């Protein structure tokens, strides 16, 4: 593992009462290709200590609902089964993550975090470190970037203007961060007398006990977990990637459908790239197809993480895009809108646009929307809202509530892109000003839109 993935947040003398190395698993909910877990094993083996893997279920996580929690818990069920088999002490708790993690520190030699990228999970980590500093605890704290191929702090030290500025930096560093072969074997597999608040035998009962928002139901077509992610990856590489250039057509099924699994850290983007590399070496896929997919998985995805990590205003209308975009929106704030719709209209599928209505239905019912339709969907909300701020807040609300991969750097960045972030100024027009415009005629020229409507209706 490249040690540049590791950031020391606090260093102290050894804890003479240490009984374990503690890994708080939050961002990266997996065993495979988990550098944070590997780092915990490495330290534990040096000190002949067991590893305690702690997962804290926060029942009040902002904007999360039954769809999100069920998918996450399905994935964690497998993580706990495999973790126990590999000799880790797997503990699941319910409550405030900061308070619960702090309660395990008195007997920990080292605390390992997986890297967070959004402000609220980052605040959790820094609040824990602040508590350690205040109490001057004898513990070392490290944060390990394992959800990106090139660690966000190493790729760049600022918000990048666009893919064209970050791409060369990423590709220059990529090879030295292809740095994972397999998880090391834990030497000390002794079991600790630590109990969990819940197990994963009946997820539905657990969710009912926690009184979690059940207004958004899970979709049976998406089941959480590493094995499900690997099924989709293998199906994509074996059966779909040859058609990847046609995947922009929403009537097709040529996308990988891996974004929910990446969102919850159930599969690593590095592992996906390693599989693609193997198929490329075996000449089972072409270099052109490999490059096209890696551009999305690597460059575009890590650009989104760069944006959210270095811009705390990624979810604030007044801070999320570029000066030229705000200027053009101010110039066109008073333009006449032919149609005005509300969230309620969207959720009832009652706009005049059948393609938008189909996209909404796909999102509400499945937690997924074809990537091209996501752009179109957000552009229409801009066109049909009284103000740009209302459009942004409506889009973000729907995005975060219904998408399985909402509340995610990719999602926040995708919404901001519709308001000019990582884009350029276009020919000026009504309502949009210099923001990029999309319309139904463009969809009809490029794609089989009736096929898309049929796919959604008969899913």
C-alpha positions as CSV (number, residue, x, y, z in Angstrom):
1,X,0.0,0.0,0.0
2,X,1.3,3.4,-0.9
3,X,1.9,5.2,2.4
4,X,0.8,8.5,0.9
5,X,-2.8,7.2,1.4
6,X,-2.2,7.6,5.1
7,X,-2.7,10.9,6.9
8,X,-1.7,11.1,10.6
9,X,-4.3,13.3,12.4
10,X,-2.9,12.8,15.9
11,X,0.3,11.1,17.3
12,X,1.0,10.1,20.8
13,X,3.0,7.7,22.9
14,X,1.8,4.1,23.0
15,X,-1.2,3.2,25.1
16,X,0.1,0.7,27.7
17,X,-3.4,-0.6,28.3
18,X,-4.1,-1.2,24.6
19,X,-6.2,-4.3,23.8
20,X,-6.8,-3.7,20.1
21,X,-6.4,-1.6,17.0
22,X,-9.7,0.1,16.3
23,X,-10.9,0.7,12.7
24,X,-14.1,2.7,12.5
25,X,-15.6,1.6,9.2
26,X,-17.9,4.3,7.8
27,X,-17.1,5.5,4.2
28,X,-15.6,2.2,3.0
29,X,-18.1,-0.6,3.8
30,X,-16.1,-3.6,2.5
31,X,-13.4,-6.1,3.2
32,X,-11.8,-6.3,-0.3
33,X,-9.5,-3.6,-1.5
34,X,-9.9,-1.6,1.7
35,X,-6.6,0.2,2.5
36,X,-7.9,1.4,5.9
37,X,-8.6,-2.2,7.0
38,X,-5.2,-3.2,5.6
39,X,-3.5,-0.4,7.6
40,X,-5.3,-1.6,10.8
41,X,-4.0,-5.2,10.2
42,X,-0.5,-3.9,9.5
43,X,-0.3,-2.0,12.8
44,X,-2.0,-4.8,14.7
45,X,0.5,-7.4,13.4
46,X,3.4,-5.2,14.4
47,X,2.1,-5.0,18.0
48,X,0.5,-8.4,18.2
49,X,-3.0,-7.0,18.8
50,X,-6.4,-8.0,17.5
51,X,-8.4,-5.7,15.3
52,X,-11.7,-4.3,16.3
53,X,-13.9,-3.2,13.3
54,X,-16.6,-0.9,14.5
55,X,-19.6,0.2,12.4
56,X,-22.0,2.8,13.9
57,X,-25.5,3.0,12.5
58,X,-26.7,6.6,12.8
59,X,-30.5,6.4,12.7
60,X,-30.7,10.2,12.1
61,X,-28.3,10.5,9.2
62,X,-29.3,13.5,7.2
63,X,-31.8,12.8,4.3
64,X,-31.4,9.0,4.6
65,X,-34.5,6.7,4.4
66,X,-35.5,3.1,4.3
67,X,-34.2,2.7,0.7
68,X,-30.7,3.9,1.7
69,X,-30.5,2.0,5.0
70,X,-31.7,-1.3,3.6
71,X,-29.2,-1.2,0.7
72,X,-26.4,-0.3,3.2
73,X,-27.3,-3.0,5.7
74,X,-27.6,-5.7,3.0
75,X,-24.0,-4.9,2.2
76,X,-22.8,-4.8,5.8
77,X,-24.3,-8.2,6.5
78,X,-21.8,-9.7,4.2
79,X,-19.0,-7.5,5.5
80,X,-19.6,-8.8,9.1
81,X,-19.8,-12.5,8.0
82,X,-16.4,-12.2,6.1
83,X,-14.8,-10.1,8.8
84,X,-15.6,-12.6,11.5
85,X,-14.2,-15.4,9.3
86,X,-11.0,-13.5,8.9
87,X,-10.6,-13.1,12.6
88,X,-11.6,-9.5,13.2
89,X,-13.8,-8.5,16.0
90,X,-16.8,-7.1,14.2
91,X,-19.0,-4.8,16.3
92,X,-22.2,-2.9,15.2
93,X,-23.7,-0.1,17.3
94,X,-26.6,2.3,17.0
95,X,-26.3,6.0,17.9
96,X,-24.2,9.1,17.6
97,X,-21.0,8.0,15.8
98,X,-18.7,10.5,17.6
99,X,-19.8,9.5,21.0
100,X,-19.7,5.8,20.3
101,X,-16.2,5.9,18.7
102,X,-14.9,7.9,21.6
103,X,-16.2,5.3,24.0
104,X,-13.8,2.7,22.5
105,X,-10.6,4.7,22.7
106,X,-9.4,4.0,26.2
107,X,-8.3,0.5,25.2
108,X,-7.2,1.3,21.6
109,X,-3.6,1.5,20.5
110,X,-4.4,3.2,17.2
111,X,-7.6,4.6,15.7
112,X,-8.0,4.2,11.9
113,X,-10.6,6.2,9.9
114,X,-11.4,5.7,6.3
115,X,-11.2,9.0,4.5
116,X,-14.3,11.2,4.4
117,X,-14.9,13.7,1.6
118,X,-18.1,15.5,2.6
119,X,-18.3,18.0,5.4
120,X,-20.5,16.2,7.8
121,X,-18.5,12.9,8.0
122,X,-15.3,15.0,8.0
123,X,-16.7,16.9,11.0
124,X,-17.3,13.6,12.8
125,X,-13.7,12.7,12.4
126,X,-12.3,16.0,13.4
127,X,-14.6,16.2,16.4
128,X,-13.2,12.8,17.6
129,X,-9.6,14.1,17.1
130,X,-10.5,17.2,19.0
131,X,-11.8,15.2,21.9
132,X,-8.6,13.1,21.9
133,X,-6.5,16.2,21.9
134,X,-8.5,17.8,24.7
135,X,-8.1,14.6,26.8
136,X,-4.5,14.0,25.7
137,X,-5.2,10.4,25.1
138,X,-2.3,8.0,24.4
139,X,-3.4,7.0,20.9
140,X,-2.4,7.5,17.3
141,X,-5.1,8.5,14.8
142,X,-4.8,7.9,11.1
143,X,-7.1,8.6,8.2
144,X,-6.7,6.4,5.1
145,X,-7.9,7.3,1.6
146,X,-9.3,4.1,0.1
147,X,-12.3,5.1,-1.9
148,X,-10.3,6.9,-4.6
149,X,-7.6,5.6,-6.8
150,X,-5.4,8.7,-6.3
151,X,-6.0,10.1,-2.8
152,X,-7.8,13.4,-2.9
153,X,-5.1,15.4,-1.1
154,X,-2.4,14.0,-3.3
155,X,-4.1,14.6,-6.6
156,X,-4.5,18.3,-6.0
157,X,-4.5,20.9,-3.1
158,X,-7.3,23.0,-4.5
159,X,-10.6,23.0,-6.3
160,X,-9.8,22.1,-9.9
161,X,-11.5,24.1,-12.6
162,X,-12.4,21.1,-14.7
163,X,-11.6,17.7,-15.9
164,X,-8.9,19.1,-18.3
165,X,-6.9,20.5,-15.4
166,X,-7.2,17.4,-13.1
167,X,-6.9,14.7,-15.7
168,X,-3.1,15.0,-16.4
169,X,-2.4,15.1,-12.6
170,X,-4.4,11.9,-12.0
171,X,-2.9,10.0,-14.9
172,X,0.6,11.0,-13.8
173,X,0.0,9.4,-10.4
174,X,-2.3,6.5,-11.3
175,X,0.4,3.8,-11.6
176,X,1.9,4.4,-8.2
177,X,-1.5,4.0,-6.6
178,X,-2.4,0.7,-8.2
179,X,-1.2,-0.5,-4.8
180,X,-3.4,-3.3,-3.5
181,X,-3.0,-7.1,-4.0
182,X,-4.7,-8.8,-1.2
183,X,-5.6,-8.2,2.5
184,X,-2.9,-9.3,4.9
185,X,-3.6,-12.2,7.3
186,X,-4.3,-11.0,10.9
187,X,-1.9,-12.8,13.3
188,X,-3.7,-12.1,16.6
189,X,-7.3,-13.3,16.0
190,X,-8.3,-13.4,19.7
191,X,-11.9,-12.5,20.4
192,X,-12.8,-9.6,22.7
193,X,-15.7,-9.5,25.1
194,X,-17.5,-6.7,23.2
195,X,-21.1,-6.9,22.3
196,X,-23.1,-5.4,19.4
197,X,-26.4,-3.5,19.5
198,X,-27.8,-5.5,16.6
199,X,-27.0,-8.3,14.1
200,X,-28.0,-8.5,10.4
201,X,-30.3,-11.6,10.6
202,X,-33.5,-9.6,10.1
203,X,-32.8,-6.2,8.5
204,X,-36.5,-5.3,8.2
205,X,-37.1,-5.8,11.9
206,X,-34.1,-3.7,12.7
207,X,-35.3,-0.8,10.5
208,X,-38.8,-0.9,12.1
209,X,-37.2,-0.8,15.6
210,X,-35.2,2.3,14.6
211,X,-38.2,4.2,13.3
212,X,-36.4,5.1,10.1
213,X,-38.2,7.2,7.5
214,X,-40.1,4.5,5.4
215,X,-41.6,6.9,2.8
216,X,-39.2,5.8,0.1
217,X,-39.2,2.0,-0.4
218,X,-36.4,-0.2,-1.6
219,X,-36.4,-1.5,-5.1
220,X,-35.9,-5.2,-5.5
221,X,-33.7,-4.7,-8.6
222,X,-30.9,-3.3,-6.4
223,X,-29.6,-5.5,-3.6
224,X,-26.7,-4.2,-1.6
225,X,-23.3,-5.9,-1.1
226,X,-20.0,-6.8,-2.6
227,X,-21.1,-10.0,-4.2
228,X,-23.9,-8.1,-6.0
229,X,-21.5,-5.4,-7.1
230,X,-19.1,-8.1,-8.5
231,X,-22.0,-9.7,-10.4
232,X,-22.8,-6.4,-12.0
233,X,-19.1,-5.7,-12.8
234,X,-18.6,-9.1,-14.4
235,X,-21.8,-8.7,-16.4
236,X,-20.7,-5.3,-17.5
237,X,-17.3,-6.3,-18.7
238,X,-18.4,-9.6,-20.2
239,X,-21.7,-8.5,-21.9
240,X,-22.0,-4.7,-22.0
241,X,-18.7,-2.9,-22.3
242,X,-18.5,-3.6,-26.1
243,X,-21.6,-1.4,-26.4
244,X,-20.4,1.3,-24.0
245,X,-20.2,4.0,-26.8
246,X,-24.0,3.5,-27.2
247,X,-24.7,3.7,-23.4
248,X,-25.7,7.3,-23.6
249,X,-29.0,6.2,-25.1
250,X,-31.4,5.8,-22.1
251,X,-33.4,3.1,-23.8
252,X,-30.4,0.8,-23.6
253,X,-29.0,-1.2,-20.6
254,X,-25.3,-0.7,-21.3
255,X,-24.2,1.1,-18.2
256,X,-22.5,-0.7,-15.3
257,X,-25.1,0.2,-12.6
258,X,-22.3,0.3,-10.1
259,X,-22.8,3.8,-8.7
260,X,-24.9,2.7,-5.6
261,X,-22.2,0.2,-4.7
262,X,-19.5,2.8,-5.1
263,X,-21.5,5.3,-3.1
264,X,-21.7,3.0,0.0
265,X,-18.1,1.8,-0.4
266,X,-19.2,-1.7,-1.1
267,X,-16.8,-2.0,-4.0
268,X,-13.6,-0.1,-4.7
269,X,-13.0,1.9,-7.9
270,X,-9.4,0.5,-7.7
271,X,-10.7,-3.1,-7.9
272,X,-12.9,-2.2,-10.8
273,X,-9.9,-0.7,-12.7
274,X,-7.8,-3.8,-11.8
275,X,-10.5,-6.0,-13.4
276,X,-10.5,-3.8,-16.5
277,X,-6.7,-3.9,-16.7
278,X,-6.8,-7.7,-16.7
279,X,-9.4,-7.8,-19.5
280,X,-7.3,-5.3,-21.4
281,X,-4.2,-7.3,-21.0
282,X,-6.0,-10.4,-22.2
283,X,-7.3,-8.4,-25.2
284,X,-10.9,-9.1,-24.2
285,X,-11.7,-5.4,-24.4
286,X,-10.2,-2.7,-26.6
287,X,-8.0,0.2,-25.3
288,X,-10.7,2.6,-26.6
289,X,-13.4,1.0,-24.5
290,X,-11.1,0.8,-21.5
291,X,-10.2,4.5,-21.8
292,X,-13.8,5.6,-22.2
293,X,-14.9,3.8,-19.0
294,X,-11.8,4.8,-17.0
295,X,-12.5,8.5,-17.9
296,X,-15.8,8.2,-16.1
297,X,-14.8,6.0,-13.2
298,X,-11.4,7.7,-12.6
299,X,-11.2,11.2,-13.9
300,X,-14.8,12.4,-13.7
301,X,-15.5,10.7,-10.4
302,X,-12.3,12.0,-8.7
303,X,-13.0,15.4,-10.1
304,X,-16.3,15.3,-8.2
305,X,-14.6,14.3,-5.0
306,X,-12.0,17.1,-5.5
307,X,-14.9,19.6,-5.9
308,X,-16.7,18.5,-2.7
309,X,-13.6,18.1,-0.6
310,X,-12.2,21.5,-1.3
311,X,-15.4,23.4,-1.5
312,X,-17.5,23.2,1.7
313,X,-20.3,25.1,-0.2
314,X,-20.9,22.1,-2.6
315,X,-24.5,22.0,-1.3
316,X,-25.2,25.7,-1.1
317,X,-26.7,27.5,-4.0
318,X,-24.7,30.6,-3.4
319,X,-21.3,28.8,-3.4
320,X,-21.6,25.8,-5.7
321,X,-20.8,27.1,-9.1
322,X,-18.7,29.7,-11.1
323,X,-18.9,33.5,-11.1
324,X,-19.8,33.6,-14.8
325,X,-22.8,31.2,-14.1
326,X,-24.1,33.4,-11.2
327,X,-23.8,36.4,-13.5
328,X,-25.8,34.9,-16.3
329,X,-28.4,33.7,-13.8
330,X,-28.8,37.2,-12.4
331,X,-29.2,38.6,-15.9
332,X,-32.0,36.2,-16.7
333,X,-33.7,35.9,-13.3
334,X,-36.8,37.8,-14.5
335,X,-37.2,36.0,-17.9
336,X,-40.7,34.7,-18.5
337,X,-41.2,30.9,-17.8
338,X,-43.8,29.3,-20.0
339,X,-44.3,26.5,-17.5
340,X,-44.0,26.6,-13.7
341,X,-44.1,23.3,-11.8
342,X,-43.7,22.3,-8.2
343,X,-42.2,19.2,-6.5
344,X,-45.7,17.8,-6.1
345,X,-46.2,18.1,-9.9
346,X,-42.9,16.2,-10.5
347,X,-43.8,13.5,-8.0
348,X,-47.2,13.0,-9.6
349,X,-45.6,12.8,-13.1
350,X,-47.8,15.7,-14.2
351,X,-45.6,17.8,-16.5
352,X,-46.2,18.3,-20.2
353,X,-43.0,16.4,-20.9
354,X,-43.3,12.6,-21.2
355,X,-39.5,12.1,-21.1
356,X,-39.2,14.0,-17.9
357,X,-42.1,12.2,-16.4
358,X,-40.5,8.8,-17.3
359,X,-37.2,9.9,-15.7
360,X,-39.0,10.9,-12.5
361,X,-40.8,7.6,-12.4
362,X,-37.5,5.7,-12.9
363,X,-35.9,7.7,-10.0
364,X,-38.8,7.4,-7.6
365,X,-39.5,3.7,-8.1
366,X,-36.0,2.4,-8.5
367,X,-33.5,4.8,-6.9
368,X,-31.7,5.1,-10.3
369,X,-31.9,7.3,-13.4
370,X,-30.0,6.9,-16.6
371,X,-27.0,9.4,-16.5
372,X,-28.1,11.3,-19.6
373,X,-31.6,11.7,-18.3
374,X,-30.2,13.0,-15.0
375,X,-28.8,16.0,-16.9
376,X,-32.0,16.5,-18.9
377,X,-34.1,16.1,-15.7
378,X,-32.2,18.8,-13.8
379,X,-32.1,21.2,-16.8
380,X,-35.9,21.0,-17.1
381,X,-36.3,21.8,-13.4
382,X,-34.2,24.9,-14.0
383,X,-36.5,25.8,-16.9
384,X,-39.7,25.3,-15.0
385,X,-38.9,26.9,-11.6
386,X,-39.6,30.4,-10.5
387,X,-36.0,31.1,-9.5
388,X,-32.6,29.4,-10.0
389,X,-32.3,28.9,-6.2
390,X,-35.6,27.2,-6.1
391,X,-34.6,25.0,-9.0
392,X,-31.3,24.0,-7.3
393,X,-33.0,23.2,-4.0
394,X,-35.7,21.2,-5.6
395,X,-33.2,19.2,-7.7
396,X,-31.0,18.5,-4.7
397,X,-34.0,17.5,-2.5
398,X,-35.2,15.0,-5.1
399,X,-31.7,13.8,-5.8
400,X,-30.9,13.2,-2.2
401,X,-34.2,11.6,-1.2
402,X,-34.7,9.1,-4.0
403,X,-31.4,8.2,-5.6
404,X,-29.5,5.3,-4.0
405,X,-26.3,7.2,-4.9
406,X,-27.6,10.6,-3.7
407,X,-25.9,12.6,-1.0
408,X,-22.6,11.7,-2.8
409,X,-19.8,13.8,-4.3
410,X,-20.9,12.6,-7.8
411,X,-24.4,13.7,-7.2
412,X,-23.6,17.1,-5.7
413,X,-21.2,17.7,-8.6
414,X,-23.7,16.5,-11.2
415,X,-26.3,19.0,-9.9
416,X,-23.8,21.8,-9.8
417,X,-22.7,20.9,-13.4
418,X,-26.2,21.7,-14.6
419,X,-25.7,25.2,-13.1
420,X,-22.3,25.7,-14.9
421,X,-19.8,24.0,-12.7
422,X,-17.1,22.2,-14.7
423,X,-18.8,23.4,-17.8
424,X,-18.3,26.5,-20.1
425,X,-20.4,29.4,-21.2
426,X,-22.7,28.6,-24.1
427,X,-24.6,30.8,-26.6
428,X,-27.0,33.0,-24.6
429,X,-30.7,32.2,-24.6
430,X,-33.8,32.9,-22.6
431,X,-34.0,31.6,-19.0
432,X,-30.7,29.6,-19.2
433,X,-28.6,32.6,-20.2
434,X,-25.2,31.1,-20.9
435,X,-25.9,27.8,-19.1
436,X,-26.0,24.7,-21.2
437,X,-29.5,24.1,-22.6
438,X,-31.1,20.7,-23.3
439,X,-34.5,20.0,-24.9
440,X,-36.8,17.1,-25.9
441,X,-36.0,17.5,-29.6
442,X,-32.3,16.8,-28.9
443,X,-33.3,13.6,-27.1
444,X,-35.5,12.5,-30.0
445,X,-32.7,13.2,-32.5
446,X,-30.2,11.1,-30.6
447,X,-32.1,8.4,-28.9
448,X,-35.0,5.9,-28.9
449,X,-37.1,7.9,-26.4
450,X,-40.2,5.8,-26.9
451,X,-38.0,2.8,-26.0
452,X,-36.9,4.6,-22.9
453,X,-40.5,5.3,-21.8
454,X,-41.4,1.7,-22.5
455,X,-38.5,0.5,-20.4
456,X,-39.6,2.5,-17.5
457,X,-43.2,1.6,-17.8
458,X,-42.7,-2.1,-18.0
459,X,-39.7,-2.5,-15.7
